[in-house]
């Protein structure tokens, strides 16, 4: 089927890969880094995942269409629990496996003399990460959609000049228009549907002017919705490659079955 579809669309598609245009661009290596949730974090995640799965099992397709916003909000909650439960529960006092894994990566990078770009969709997560970095006396900068244009330019210039080893950037703010080739390490703190948006963020470092190999780390919590999102992204990438030689396609809609596929089979 994919081969047939490729034959139908190929006469209408002219595609140039970055590697074909920028032959001198250094390599980009991507790695998945898995964090194992334990204790209270794991307990809270499993309870919320089971709650959502049971809610979906009671809905047919028509009912699901009318509650899609609520379902997406519950999915967001699951993702936040993977990042740090304090994003959801104000009085949470337990730890976050992913946060500790992330900080370990950052420490290693800074000690090795590298500069780091870190992306997240949750700007509130940067409050937590920023405090931990400050506690460890690791200088960092922060850029979100609320950052004024003039300040945005100044921050980029300062980072490029080496004033800070870590730049925290919201995925929305960092998608386009930034040249941050001083960084050779990129960390994606939380994955979501749109692989193209993540790739655009990575390309803030992996672009013209980059002279070093770029290492990209995607952090996921093991056995969670995040792990299955990454698997779904890779499946979509493979299909796109078969059809048009693409690098991933954007997700424009989501169904009840899609969400059930993301939830732990033991919860169903």
Residue pairs with C-beta under 8 A, 6 or more apart in sequence:
2 239
2 242
2 243
3 242
5 243
6 242
6 243
6 244
9 243
9 244
10 244
13 244
15 244
15 245
15 246
17 245
18 25
19 25
22 208
25 206
25 207
25 208
25 210
26 206
26 210
26 211
26 212
26 213
26 214
27 213
27 214
28 202
28 206
28 213
28 214
28 215
28 216
29 213
29 214
29 215
29 216
30 216
30 217
30 218
31 215
31 216
31 217
31 218
32 217
32 218
32 220
32 230
33 101
33 105
33 217
33 218
33 219
33 220
34 220
34 221
34 222
34 227
35 97
35 98
35 100
35 101
35 219
35 220
35 221
35 222
36 97
36 221
36 222
37 45
37 82
37 97
37 98
37 221
37 222
37 223
37 224
38 97
39 94
39 95
40 85
40 92
40 94
41 81
41 85
41 94
41 95
41 96
41 97
44 81
44 85
44 88
44 89
44 92
45 78
45 81
45 82
45 85
45 221
45 224
46 264
46 267
48 74
48 77
48 78
48 81
49 78
49 224
49 225
49 263
49 264
49 267
50 264
50 267
51 74
52 71
52 74
52 75
52 78
52 259
52 263
53 260
53 263
53 264
53 267
53 268
54 267
55 71
55 74
56 64
56 71
56 256
56 259
56 260
56 263
57 260
57 268
59 67
59 256
61 255
61 256
64 71
64 255
64 256
68 254
71 259
72 254
75 225
75 259
75 262
77 88
78 224
78 225
79 122
79 190
79 192
79 225
79 226
80 87
80 88
80 122
81 87
81 88
82 98
82 190
82 220
82 221
82 224
82 225
82 226
83 96
83 98
83 99
83 120
83 122
83 125
83 189
83 190
84 96
84 98
84 99
84 125
84 128
85 92
85 94
85 96
86 92
86 96
86 128
87 122
87 124
87 125
87 128
97 221
98 189
98 219
98 220
98 221
99 128
99 129
99 132
101 219
102 118
102 129
102 187
102 189
102 219
103 129
103 132
103 133
103 136
105 187
105 217
106 116
106 118
106 133
106 138
106 166
106 187
107 136
107 138
109 115
109 116
109 165
109 185
110 116
110 138
110 165
110 166
114 165
114 183
114 184
114 185
115 159
115 162
115 164
115 165
115 166
115 167
115 182
115 183
115 184
115 185
116 165
116 166
116 167
116 183
116 185
116 186
116 187
117 167
117 169
117 174
117 180
117 183
117 185
117 186
117 187
117 201
117 204
117 205
118 129
118 166
118 167
118 168
118 169
118 186
118 187
118 189
119 169
119 170
119 171
119 174
119 186
119 187
119 188
119 189
119 198
119 201
120 126
120 168
120 170
120 171
120 188
120 189
120 190
121 170
121 171
121 172
121 190
121 192
122 189
122 190
123 144
123 145
123 146
123 170
125 189
125 190
126 142
126 144
126 168
126 170
129 168
129 189
130 140
130 142
130 168
133 139
133 140
133 166
134 140
138 165
138 166
139 163
139 164
139 165
139 166
140 164
140 165
140 166
140 167
140 168
141 155
141 158
141 159
141 163
141 164
141 166
141 167
141 168
142 167
142 168
142 169
143 152
143 155
143 167
143 168
143 169
143 170
143 173
143 174
144 169
144 170
144 172
144 173
145 170
145 172
145 173
147 155
147 173
152 173
155 167
156 178
156 179
156 180
158 164
159 167
159 180
159 182
159 183
160 179
160 180
160 181
160 182
161 182
162 182
167 180
167 183
169 178
169 201
169 204
171 197
171 198
171 201
174 201
174 204
175 197
175 200
175 201
176 200
178 204
179 204
179 207
179 209
180 204
180 205
181 205
181 207
181 208
181 209
181 210
181 211
183 204
183 205
183 214
184 205
184 210
184 212
184 213
184 214
184 215
185 214
185 215
185 216
185 217
186 201
186 202
186 204
186 205
186 206
186 214
186 215
186 216
186 217
187 216
187 217
187 219
188 198
188 201
188 202
188 216
188 217
188 218
188 219
189 219
190 219
190 226
191 198
191 218
191 220
191 226
191 229
191 230
191 233
192 198
192 229
193 229
193 232
193 233
193 250
193 251
193 254
194 250
194 251
195 233
195 236
195 237
195 247
195 248
195 249
195 250
196 247
196 248
196 249
196 250
197 250
198 218
199 247
199 248
202 214
202 216
205 214
206 214
206 216
218 230
220 226
220 227
220 229
220 230
221 227
223 264
224 264
225 262
225 263
228 261
228 262
229 262
232 261
232 262
233 248
236 248
236 249
236 251
237 246
237 247
237 248
239 249
240 246
240 247
240 248
240 249
241 247
260 268
